[in-house]
Amino acid sequence: STTIDVVIVSKSIPVTSRSVLLAEALATPEEALPRLQDELERSLSFYGATFRDSPLPVDLPVYLCGALSRAPDLVSAISEAVSRPVLRPKPPLIYPSHCPIEEYIVNAGLALKSL
């Protein structure tokens, strides 16, 4: 994957969204980690400054999606960097346990939209 998308959702509504292009050289989890940490911290800071009357709960999880999200070292490093749990998305669909749902989360969302 060559992009990072950071979306903050509050009360089921996306309130901030950032898409950042990665250099091709940053396609491995180890190389993408610093950039992803920066973008998450930047997005959380922006949200905090913009929506002062509606702070995000401190235990609000981060959901990583895409191919990079399946790298265990990346998941734990992100959790540590932003002091939040990092969880696997679990859409209310029936799919095999071995399915890399993180890579197909947009498709899952579109399928749910039609239900």
N, C-alpha and C positions, 0 to 999 in steps of 0.2 A: 504494500500500500504506500502511496506517496503523499497522502494527505492526513491531517489530523482535524477532526471536527469535534469541537467542544460545545455542548448544548447544556444549559442549566434549565431545569424544569421546576417550576414552583406551582403547586396546586394543579397539577396535570397540564400546565400550559408552558410551552417553551418561552422563556423570557429573555435569554441571551443565547447567541449562537456565533461561533467563530470557526472559520475553516482556514487552515494553514497548510500551505504547500511545503512538503519536505523535499529536500534534495534527494535524488536517486540514491546517493550514498548513505542516506539515513533509513534505509529500508529494513534494517535488522533491529530487533528490540533494543539491543545495547546502544546502538547509535541513535535511536529515536528517543530514548528515555529522557535526556536532558531537555529536549525540545518539548516533549509532552508534559513534563513537570512544569516548565515555564508557562506553557499555555494554560494548563489547569490553574495554576496559582494566579495568573493574570486574569483569567475569567472569574475566579472566585472573588478576587479583589474588586474587580469591576462591578460584579453583582452587589457586593457588600457596600460599595460606595454609592451605587445607584438606587438600591432598594433598602435604605437604612431602616425603614419602618417594618420590613419583612425579612429579617435575617434567616439564613438557611440554618436548619438544625445542625448541631455539631456532629451528629451521628448520621447525617444524610450520606448515603452511599454514592460511590462513583461506579458507573457501569461502563466498562470498556468494550468496544465492539470492533470488528474487523480482524484481519489476520494477526496483527500484533498483539491482540488482547489474549491470545492463547499462550503467551510466553509467561510461565510462572514467575520468573525473576522480575519481569516488567510489572506484573500485577502487585507483587509485594513491595517493590520500590515505589510505585505510585502511591500505594496505601500509606506507606511511611512518609512520603514527601508531603502529602496533603492532609495527613492525620485523619483520614476517613477510610471506612471499609471500601474495598473494591469487590464488587459482586458480578457474577455472571448473569446476563439478562435471562429471564425466564418468562417468555411470552406464554399466555394461556392457550397453547396449541399442543397437539399431540405430535411428537417427533422423536426419533430414536435417540437414545442417550449418547451415542457416539457422533451425532450430528453437530458440526461446529456452528451452532446457532449464532454465535458472535459475528460470523461472516455473512449471515443471511438475515440480520435483524431488520433491515429495511424491507425485505421481502415479507418477513413475518408481520411487520406493521401494516403493510398493504393488504395482506390476507385478512388481518383482523378488522381492517377498515370496512371490508365488504361483508363482514358477519353481522 
